[in-house]
């Protein structure tokens, strides 16, 4: 996996989220993916539970769309395994194409080569918790 391949995965992820395309998004993931998501469920094991979660997320935004930006992307690549970690920003975009709100997460992906293609085999998103208020900080300062 080279820098161009990583960029393609990031761009495909952003396009699938913006288009609320569950199939395109899930095509980036291995069937046996394990996801540690920031929201609701402790972990998702396998593509089917992750598909259900993603479909619920996309349905919850209604007429809005979600823009995705990646910052501070760093990678480590071997022949059949790659890690990607970055800061990801999700932007709520209203029907009038105006940004309504945004939030940031820390993102780590582990990608494995599957039949010649790179697939996300593990995803972990997180955000720091304020030690005094116990509130999650969804904006990087």
Beta strands, then each sheet from edge to edge (+ up, - down):
strand 1: 29-36
strand 2: 44-45
strand 3: 65-77
strand 4: 81-93
strand 5: 99-114
strand 6: 117-126
sheet 1: 2+ 1- 6- 5+ 4- 3+
end
